[in-house]
Amino acid sequence: MKNKYPDQEMTSKNQMLNNKDKKVDSRSNIQADDESYLLIYPKKVKEDVSRSINTLGFLDKDTPDDSSMNSMDYEKSSTIEKLDEISKKTENLKSDNKEILDNLPYTLDYNNKAKELKNNMAHGSEYFYLSGKVPESKLGDFEKLGKKYPNTLISSKYESQDGESPPKTNKNNQYVKSNEENYLLIYPKQVREDVSRSINTLGFIDKDIPKDFLIDSIDDERFKTSQRLDEVTKEIRNINGNYQDLLENIPYSLDYSEKANNLKNDMAHGSDYFYLSGWVPESKLESFQKLESKHKNTLINSKEVSEVSEQPPTRLKNNPFVKPFEYMVNMYGPPSYNEIDPTPFFAITYMLLYGLMFGDLGQGLVFLGLGFWLSKKNETFGALLKRIGISASVFGLMYGSFFGREDLIPALLIKPFDNIMTVLIASVAFGVTLMVISYIIGIYNKVHLQKNIEEGIFGKEGLAGLMMMTAFIIIVLAIVNIGPIPKTIGLILLILSIVMIIFKQPIARKLEGNKRLYDQAKGDYYLEGSFSVIEALLSVFSNLVSFTRVGAFAINHVGLYMAFEVMAKLIGGGVKGFIILVIGNIFIIGLEGMIVGIQGLRLEFYEMFSKYYEGNGRLFRPISK
């Protein structure tokens, strides 16, 4: 439909496009809804518009008659008149309320600040209380507020109660922060001139001291304060004396309460009861069971270790002398419930090994002194250092060694550097003794405590291993022609031990009445058994040879000091030589002392523990800890 009003503008393109979108879709055969559009455009674009609407598929329709168009013009003019009327009223309202509108942002801001101030003000049931400082020029206007607003009281002072002067203001009535401060200078009369010159240089201005200010009043106040402090101190001491037990137990009570609450959070519970299971030392069982009668609604049920499937924890109980060595045993692993606690044997043998390798009276006393000093910071390490210091000192007396020198004190037993072969043989003999004891403890653990005859009797760390080591020693002594036992007996023991190790599982199962003789295929078992024999032979040899290091370190200890002694002589002795010897002793105490400690642990952990100790347990940890 074309326009009959050429002076009007055309409608939006979106309307024409909408008509195109709603045409028939020939692919889907869906008929679009018809819509009518009134297109208004200038005459000069008539041809372009006609071409465009024909392309888009528009169909011409008859234009409404003139009466309808006239009604549209009338409605348009009527709407414009109403809009003009509304605009005039709006302008009149703006003019009448110009002051209110201009002050509206300030009013809203003031209202927000008033709310914040109100929230921070002290108040009672009927009044709010506010104190502040007002410029002197505004004070009259401020006091008029008391008359302007009912139930408002205003009290003004030119100086606050603490003597502070009112704040200063500038010409614009803005507060100006003062940089002035008051100081009271007290100094002796003899330096009066120097002080006056100094304070004048710094810009100090003298002020009159208040009439009511008396120096004596300060002394009186100080005396009264001192008396009051003495009284408070006496009261505190009385409280400490009357409630000493209670005060000393407060940290433990709080700690116990905290741990009890943590334990309570981890406990299973129902609607009426909490449920807790744990381990109790046998010596504490009777007193623990009495809790049932002491506390109402408490039920206690105890079982023996044999009645539960869980492996119980181990509670170590050693005398104070060997207790510090528990730390070193736990480095390897805590003992399990069904094996002997190795701490006593470990403590004795470790001190012997350390003393044998580091025998020196002077250096041992240094360790002892360091142990006492370290005990203040770490009791366990200090105790260990004291014990190895004692051992080193004792063997230092045996060797006649004092800070590396062997000519100051006589040797009670032997001088290692002068008897090298004897020391090496003695160290191996000492090692054999320790190994035999280790095997015996291991057999006791496995057979008696663990009920494991397969490893205790026929294993390479059991009786069979002990027989193999004995056979090895007999054969070696017979070869060098110093053994009292014939080599044949050694060979018989060796063969018997090999047979026991190879056939340990079927023989042990037969003795126990177990029908299943093997845990794996026979071929695999015997192949593995053959390698076990080779491993056992190598282990015996390496274990015995390892103990030669005990004698070697005893000899090396003296030799190392002799090296520093030669250096001291080369530089001419005297003070320089003495300094070299001191440095040498510090070096020996620090470096060799550490190396000997590590070697002692190696002999314990690898040569001895492998024969009798597994260390697969877990320590008993009471709730109180």
DARA-V971432 format. One record per helix or strand of 2 or more residues. SS is the DSSP state (~ for helix, > for strand). FROM is the first residue (numbers start at 1). TO is the last residue. If there is no record, write none. Layout:
BEGIN
ss;from;to
SS;FROM;TO
SS;FROM;TO
END
This chain:
BEGIN
ss;from;to
~;13;21
~;43;55
~;66;96
~;98;120
>;122;123
>;128;129
~;136;148
>;168;169
>;175;176
~;189;201
~;215;242
~;244;266
>;268;269
>;274;275
~;282;289
~;291;294
~;305;307
~;320;323
~;326;332
~;343;357
~;361;375
~;379;399
~;416;418
~;420;449
~;453;458
~;463;479
~;487;502
~;504;512
~;522;546
~;548;570
~;574;612
END
